[in-house]
Amino acid sequence: MTIAEKIYELVKTLPQDKAEEILNFAEFICSKNLHSNQTINDSPNLSWEELVYSLAGSWKDDFPSLEKIR
């Protein structure tokens, strides 16, 4: 019996709410695994200013430029 089959057999015996917890946990593990496989090199090379503005979203006009900070 494979791991997936063992999990399936076990989850079949659980109440619906507990089975949903198992599903949520499995989805979390899958998501965590996908994010851990991404490296910093996958992101575009941005200057510090471009990065701050991209993260600022609609508030970007409220952030001072580097010239103003200096």
Beta strands, then each sheet from edge to edge (+ up, - down):
end
